[in-house]
């Protein structure tokens, strides 16, 4: 093989290693985002349907940085929370007599 081809193979290997390392390093952040959206959906669902508060009142319970990064919407008995423009999201549903639970 020519020297130029070996250089391109080396660059490709380094680039793939960097991408893999970045993905591995971000696992904790992705797990945290999944937990945060689940918590936001469940907590807001309970706040709305069990305590009977308004959505704005329920969202005021979250820290300001969470309110700015997590999008929460209520539709009937379902609450949807998401981050990263919907890339990571969770839903919680209210069931009479049981309360709220996270759904897949």
matplotlib code that plots the C-alpha trace (Angstrom):
import matplotlib.pyplot as plt

x = [0.0, 1.1, 2.1, -0.9, -3.3, -1.8, -2.1, -5.8, -6.4, -4.7, -6.8, -9.9, -8.9, -8.2, -11.6, -13.5, -11.7, -12.6, -16.3, -16.4, -14.7, -17.2, -20.1, -18.8, -18.1, -21.6, -23.4, -23.7, -25.3, -27.8, -28.7, -29.2, -31.4, -33.6, -33.9, -34.6, -37.4, -39.0, -38.9, -40.3, -43.2, -44.2, -43.8, -45.8, -48.5, -48.9, -48.9, -51.6, -53.9, -53.4, -53.0, -55.1, -52.6, -52.0, -49.2, -47.4, -47.6, -46.2, -43.3, -42.4, -41.4, -38.4, -35.1, -34.8, -32.1, -34.4, -37.3, -35.2, -33.9, -36.9, -40.0, -43.2, -46.7, -50.0, -52.6, -55.6, -54.4, -50.9, -47.8, -44.9, -41.4, -38.5, -35.0, -32.8, -35.7, -37.5, -34.6, -35.0, -38.5, -40.8, -44.5, -46.5, -50.2, -52.8, -55.1, -58.0, -57.5, -53.8, -52.2, -49.5, -47.0, -44.4, -45.3, -43.0]
y = [0.0, 3.5, 5.8, 8.2, 5.3, 4.4, 8.0, 8.0, 4.7, 6.2, 9.3, 7.2, 5.0, 8.0, 9.6, 6.5, 6.2, 9.8, 9.2, 6.0, 7.7, 10.6, 8.2, 6.2, 9.4, 10.7, 7.6, 9.2, 12.3, 10.3, 8.2, 11.4, 12.9, 9.7, 9.9, 13.6, 13.4, 10.5, 12.4, 15.6, 13.7, 11.7, 14.6, 17.0, 14.3, 13.9, 17.6, 18.2, 15.2, 14.5, 17.9, 19.7, 22.5, 24.3, 23.4, 26.7, 26.1, 22.6, 23.7, 26.4, 23.5, 22.6, 24.5, 27.2, 25.4, 22.4, 24.6, 26.0, 22.7, 20.3, 20.8, 19.6, 19.4, 18.1, 16.5, 15.1, 12.5, 12.2, 14.4, 14.4, 15.7, 15.9, 17.4, 17.9, 18.8, 15.6, 13.3, 12.0, 11.9, 10.3, 10.1, 9.7, 8.8, 9.3, 6.4, 6.9, 5.0, 4.3, 7.7, 8.5, 6.1, 6.4, 4.7, 3.5]
z = [0.0, -0.6, 2.2, 1.5, 1.9, 5.3, 6.5, 5.5, 7.3, 10.4, 10.3, 10.0, 13.0, 15.1, 14.1, 14.9, 18.3, 19.1, 18.2, 20.3, 23.3, 23.1, 23.0, 25.9, 27.9, 27.4, 28.7, 32.1, 30.7, 28.7, 31.7, 33.8, 31.1, 31.1, 34.8, 34.8, 32.2, 34.0, 37.2, 35.6, 33.9, 37.0, 39.4, 37.2, 36.6, 40.4, 41.0, 38.3, 39.0, 42.6, 44.1, 41.5, 40.9, 37.5, 35.2, 35.8, 39.6, 39.3, 37.1, 39.7, 42.0, 39.7, 39.9, 37.4, 35.3, 35.0, 33.9, 31.2, 29.9, 30.3, 28.2, 29.9, 28.4, 29.7, 27.5, 29.4, 31.8, 30.2, 30.9, 28.5, 29.5, 27.1, 26.6, 23.5, 21.3, 22.1, 21.6, 25.2, 26.6, 29.2, 29.7, 32.8, 32.9, 35.7, 36.4, 38.8, 42.0, 41.3, 40.8, 38.2, 36.7, 34.0, 30.8, 28.0]

ax = plt.figure().add_subplot(projection="3d")
ax.plot(x, y, z, "-o")
ax.set_aspect("equal")
plt.show()
